[in-house]
């Protein structure tokens, strides 16, 4: 984990990250990252108070590029004066400098789409909102070993990925990861420090993970992998569609909550937990914790026999389920809550009482979740791009399927660039929400 550097006026947040029990008066509580931010990362400042860096080109790098902005040092807020497609040229956009806000909502229509690559967040205190990331197979041969998560956290802390559209991943769509067993570590807390902590994935569209594409292992249509030891992860309000597995998958010792997600047309797995014994040789197994409340699972044409939650592998999991809906393709409630795909003596320990909600989290009744997710998930839901509109329409109508290539559904987007100056007076620079009356996203004609 990179060394935490102090952001001005954020000593309380730093103390929390270091595990110091400091009493906070209500007036001393760190401000919410933005209205509606939830989870253990909800109070991250991101780049608040830092420099405004304007993205003025769709080039992959160089002056005025997104890459130049994320590689800059110090607190910073990235805003966009250009809209369109950024071709990453089969590379990862890696974020290693902390205290960053990427405000994709500031881009003129059609917004910002990254293609042929992915984003890794390998630091702390980062907010990413309203980006579309569509890696695709990038023209690489099947099983060629070239693969990307659309977005992944890597040994990161205090990160929010909110209202992003993440499709055509050749590894996962959206993941939280790190090092399973850090060198020199001896305790469970040591290992937890080596991976991602305090992560929120909210209101994202995670769809059409590519099945038989360029991943070296073969079939790899996967939604979200939460790697061994990740702690305090909230996955809420997301739309998972047409991913064969990992909708999401929690691995060994992970602790987190899934609230109000809509999972449509999974293949073999919806939500599942799996501690893989081979990966834990020489280490005592850690018990994971999964809380599923108010989620909806709807089977589609690719859905096999499954359960809402499935246990695989060799480790135990503490599980709390409440107010989830799981139905087959004709809406009959015939999908069981719990299943397993292991013969190892791993146990599901059903929790009798509800664990507390994560900080600032809200919970809708499951009956309201489909409409809420359809209305809010993905980048710029007030003005979705054609790819998101197609996916959302297919979910509503019960259509769509798992795919092997972006070319099966029209290929990479090719929007003409649009431009609009970023005017500071139009925005609340603390939350990066527009002021009332702002015509959000309209390009300068």
Secondary structure, 3 states (H helix, E strand, C coil): CCCCCCCCCCHHHHHHHCCCCCCCCHHHCCCCCCCCCCCCCCCCCCCCCCEEEEECCCCCCCCCCHHHHHHCCCCEEEEECEEEEEEEEEEEEEECCCCEEEEHHHCCCCCEEEEEEEEEECCEEEEEECCEEECCCCCCCCCCCCCCCCEEEECCEEEEEECCEEECCCCECEEEECCCCCCCCCCHHHHHHCCCEEEEEECCEEECCCCCCCCCCCCCCECCEECCCCEEEEEECCEEECCCECCCEEECCCEEEEECCEEECCCCCCEEEEECHHHHCCCCCCCEEEEEECCEEECCCCCCCCCCEEEEECCCEEEEEECCEEECCCCCCCCCCEEECCCCCCCEEECCCCCCCCCCCCCCCHHHHHHHHHHHCCCCHHHCCHHHHHHHHHHHHCCCCCCCCHHHHCCCCCCCCEECCCCHHHEECCCCEECCCCCCCCCEC
